[in-house]
């Protein structure tokens, strides 16, 4: 450690240092004067240089939210930290510091140019967030594992890389290894990679790279599949029919059922169950398909409504803009005319006229707005009615289908009970051929026990079905309520207030202008 | 061969065979008589001459004088000359033009029979156009005069271009009298050569070309109106002036959406609306009435004068039937003008007959109603009487599948049947030839003028006029073509890419349309003919894709300039400049005396990357008032736009000074009241950049002005030079290529000559020794001779010596080998011995050859010497001294 700054007291980033740096590096001359006069907001600073400051710890940078370029080279920083607020950073220079581990970069997704030259880094890691990285400099560090460079393959934009001065540079294969494993690279150690070298490198590492690529491809595919599945599931969920395109609901009925599996062991129940499951699943499938279809219909309805509303708004807006433009033309003409006129009486009458025009403009703009409000109100009402109908029909149909499930369950229960009674009778008579496990045998102590067991199983099943039904209906109704709430709020109330305040603001401005003109004229 | 006579179909009651044979025999006799007639005058002449000679022998001098006085030979000579000329004229025609083959004779006879029966049966009908004489005076059947030919020009594959070519190429000669059929029909080749003809010649040529191109075309002989027959188009609107059928703008039907908002309530009085509608309807009706009257008046004015010969005027045109070449409907082509008409057109009053190269049909339908109700199903023998019973009927029948199935079986029968039909002999006309040059020249002498209603159309061949004009259309206001309204000129092959120039004489505006490829990318240029200079009213339209600055249009008036842009990176799409009057400068006038700029308005498209309140939509630089007005874009859901106004600091334009700003220099209106007003620094930076932008805009405007000036200068230069571009493939016209080729040829020739000369001049080295004297003195000549001969002598001796030395070398070698052989003979293997023997025979052969050569050389050398001596004696340069 023969650093010049080692002897100096380590510094901390504080208000004073930042203020000074900002002022020094900020605008100059007249702009600088103005800037100084009103003070520079750290949030507006785009570039900051804090080099040769002997800084030990990165701190107090959270106010620089728009910063795109940050230079902190030639300090004694040991840890990358405190930069989570600098989300807009594109250019980061931390060279000539004492950093040992790459970390704390998880929020800096926009970084394109990262310099960590001359530090004590021994491994390239923790840079997954830097998806747009173009230039990376980690020369003069303590990297010694060539395999570590495979990590850099994830940066599809990486064009320039500097690795010189690391321990692994002594490896005779170093250059070819880097070139072969990082095909997007164009410059290595600030030299253009020529085609011959690239070809040679690729030849040398053909086989391992192929394997690597194969693995990466598979991983990518897995992720894609996963994503596709999730997307599908979320679609189903949006249609409130998730897990209904199979036997999931049926299975869940028996999952928490303690008595069910025991009863299934009774003779003949097996076939009963199979038939039951088949029918049940078919109905579930029906619900599923119906749900998807309805979902699609609802989506179309909403988008149709939205386009119609947007169109109406756009038409209305164009009309309003035309009115304003006409008025602006008139006003411009009037003011040029008045500027040249010196006849006070004429000016007065003209301004009088102008004020009337402003009133007229206000009237017409407000009339337009009221017209739009009326139009939208009607449309929203109609939409609401239709949507309510649609959702209630959906609910009814789903209920009907689910009641079919319930009927199935009832029938099954009856049959099961029958089998149980028969078995009980047989057992009483000791005519039972099959060997039953003990815990099943326990059920057949007397008639009440077995009836209770069957009943409990049945109740549980019904409960599951009821839950599912409730779930679907509640969610559908909630969605409708939320949608209508949003529509009312946004399309009617918010928009209207917005527009009215805008019109008033504009009219006020116009009147103000006339007043200033009058004052000036006077 | 037996002939199935057409009479079978014509007249059932007629005796069939007799007239047929009678005609045949008669015709044969007639042919003989013709020959006699042709020979007769010659014989007569010969007799007369013989007689004269005899007389001359009998009497001596006095009679001779008397005979000279009589001088009867003059008319004879004249006659014979005419005769000779005719002979000459005919002699250039091929044999087939001057004679009839047996087949042709047969068809003529057959046609004659057909005619007789026709005349017999339909006494009230006009004569048929069957066998007119050709240019050599031979009777030829009309169908054989058609010669289907496809010309080797891509354009002539379509009927429109064929018709236009024929109409352009031939000069029209009206029939005289207009109600009689012509008695001569020249071959298409002759018509092309003469470049003139009547409607029958036109139609025959056009029909030949159309048939060659694969159309189902027919010549039609019939009756038409006076305007058609005399190629009078002065009542037609020029096709170039016809407005193209307005493109049907398919009105996009607005989809009625489920949630379409209801239109606002209409609060107007329904009664008022009704009354207004009624008033409008009345006015509309009145206007329509007026229009109708006006139209009636005009049509009355334009109506042709009544024609005494209406319906009698003979005309010939072309019929194209549907079916082939994807022609959907049958139509007529009027060959004189090249126009097409539907078959129902009322300009065509009736049809007597139609024919193509294979057959001849007579119309049996009533033509009292023009051609409107005619059926063109030529296979229908009730409506069209055919001349030849052809095996392939041009009917529209669909071939029977069954018939095809059995076709294989009764092939023989059919063949026999076929043999009975008489076939149309092949055309006697030679293939039609049009050279590329002729094709390009088109109209006789390359010029043609057509008069239309209120318009005159002039056509010129390419490269005929120096400025490249090919078409000129002048539109007039009156029927006498006196009051010029506008002139349109089309150009081709212009170096400056000028395509069309429209000169409106009413408004004085000239619009020039350019093709792509100019350096300044100009597309259209409109200016006043009176003031072509800069800073006047003009509009320039550009090919914006080719321009770096994306300029689409630039409009100029003396005090304004408007530029429109497209697809620019800085979103600028409009720039308007207001100039004030140029101030008079006294004293030293600087070279760039620009008009002072009062105001610049620039408009920008929305840049989606910026928030609307920071994206400038309109920027107005009031340069005279030192003010800058900014209007920003409207946010998507708003109706008002933010504005900002700057008053430029006084020192803004001084580059060396720093711009200072005070808060009262700017005023603003912000749409969004909730938003914080921007910082002073931001506003200051905006001001600085605006000052810069103003500067750039001014520069851009000055550059535009410069460009206009340059453009105009360039246009003037181009107009005066008016160069025509010539394709590199055009070997005829491409002077450069031609010169290059000639140059190459010349060089080759020179090279050849030079080499010959070099070879010839045996004295050159000796002359060079003397220093190449221009004239050789006697002394020198002798020396030359001596030197030359001495040199030859030396060379001959040298050669002999060379041969001798080689001979000796060979001999020595042989001797050596012989010695060696004798010494080692005992220890030699068989191979070695064989090798030695082979060598010996080889060596002996060589020695023998050398000996022969030496002898021959010795023998030839004196001859060579003497030959050279002789040559020197006869040499042109030395001959004076020997």
Interface residues (C-beta under 8 A of the other chain):
Chain A: X27 X29 X30 X31 X34 X35 X37 X38 X40 X41 X44 X301 X304 X305 X307 X308 X309 X311 X312 X313 X317 X320 X321 X324 X365 X371 X374 X375 X376 X378 X379 X382 X383 X495 X498 X499 X501 X502 X503 X505 X506 X509
Chain B: X257 X258 X259 X260 X261 X262 X264 X634 X637 X638 X639 X640 X658 X659 X660 X661 X669 X671 X673 X679 X680 X681 X684 X685 X688
